[in-house]
Amino acid sequence: MRAVRLVPLLLATLAACSGDKDVEADDSPGDTDTTDPPPADGKLRVTILHTNDWQSHMLGWSPNHEYTPDVTGDDGTVGGLARTATLVNGIRDASSWPVVLLDGGDWMAGDLFQLLGESHAAELQVMQAMRYDAITLGNHEFDWGPDTLGRIVTQGDENGVAVPIVASNTVTDPADPADDGLEAHFASGRIQATYRMTLDNGLTLGLFGIVGDSAASVAPAAAPTTFLAAIDASAAVVPTLADVDLVIGITHNGVTDDPATSPDDLLASAVPGIDVIVGGHSHTPLFEHRTANGTVIVQAGSHTQYLGQLDLAFDGTTWEVEAYTLHELDDTIPGDPAITALVDSFVAALEDGPLQEMGYGFDEPIASLPGDLTYRECEESTIGDYVTDAYKYAANQRIGDDPIDVAFETQGVIREGLLHGASGVQGFSDLFRVLPLGGPIDGIPGYPLVHFYVTAAELADACEVTASVTPFYGCNYFVEQSGLRCTLDLVNPPFTRVELVEIQEGETYVPLDISAANTELYHVAVDSYVASLMYTLEDLSSGLVAITPKDASGTPYADLDDAIFDGDPLTVAVEEVKLWQALVEYSASFPDTTGDDLPDVPERYLDPDGRILGFTP
């Protein structure tokens, strides 16, 4: 295997931090020729650089106000697109063969920058500035519906974006106008089922893009657009690329530790002819490439924390992996000045636009943390305790005589934890990205809280979702909760694993009678997205788990819009309480115990509260 060229790369990287703000992102980072001579073995080579699941995270992975891409060695943040651009440019300049930059989808949805989609197409503009060669779609690109996605692509085009978008199993509905905006881009060829490239050294590449089955299942807002099964669609398009040298699947499909259940491994095993899969969706940092059925599989984590580098050589018949590196993007890498300036312009646009209506500044301090509030997959997390307590708090501040008993949230909606950083200070943008999902139905972005009533047996079913659905369908279904304690026994057969359910009364928990004889109703709060997916629980459990949202009289809701929590029932219109809003309000509710004029989050949130007992991932 060829050694990674660290010295030339370092020289190129350091050179990139010098210069004025008007330097183009694709300019050479320096005048020094750091290119290695090509090996004299007759092989043709290509380097594939890849990212996935940006989810609008343009800044570093820490409190946003601590991210300083112009200076190295002064912050503990990880990630950031300005640093990514510097590393990409350094690798390009140090290479004596072509370098291709790809993204595996979910480049939107997860940070405040997503709010500039229709007005700026901010993510697409950055991809253009960084010279991405091709990208695919993920489930989160559809969070605001396919027509909105179409408008975002149009806005990008109007801003000079020409990055190819490859989508092989996305099917618009010609009979329904609700996705006409997206359909127009397929019709025009702006979005293509396959994409071919001829590199400077004569190598030909054929690319296809897939939204995986799991990703498609959590994209209800995509309707009326649908997605063909990932394996079937891949099997149909890969043979059409048989005349190229290298077939690359850009898949928003995911991997797991077990190849027998790993979607990308299963895809590679089922569909011959794929040379490389550049993946996404599962947010997995693969520090070593994987191989299935001769297909090389890579993925680069999420949230711009990593850049993957796959170096390949071709002898005319066979491809060989010469090196694979997953680069962590930390404060040793200076940010590219042009990308820094572009991202800064988007912060200014947020301040002048959406944040005016939301009532907060981008870095406006909200509260101070005593330490990290962590997100742990398939475990009760401190951020899960904090979020669900925030839902109860925000709802009960607005309710009179019938307070919320229990609040739920799934780990799929909680996007990340809160990092203490150097100061502990959490700005508005940091809190927002914990719960960023949901389109602006009422003009303000974010999923709203909904509230309804369930029986004790249905509360037990919520515990059973964690115990029995999560092990089969993944951590997105793990239920965090406030006001309820579940004791589970995973030795029992699925859907018989709930041993004890207790409801909180004051500072103690009291056992619940979860038999059908107990007809008392309990008032619960959850987000509108999870509420909309409750009908799927019966299917996932073969009818063994069912939760039916009801009004206070016990009548099932025919339309869950009627269950949206109204923050001000005295006004005519429903005043939605957004998830991020609940988190901000709760964070601001604590006293200032340190004299810094900021509320201090209690230290009790540094450890899980013990609300879910007996579950081990």
Summary of the structure (lengths in Angstrom):
residues: 617
radius of gyration: 24.8
end to end distance: 36.6
largest distance: 80.6
contacts: 2207
relative contact order: 0.12
helix: 31%
strand: 22%
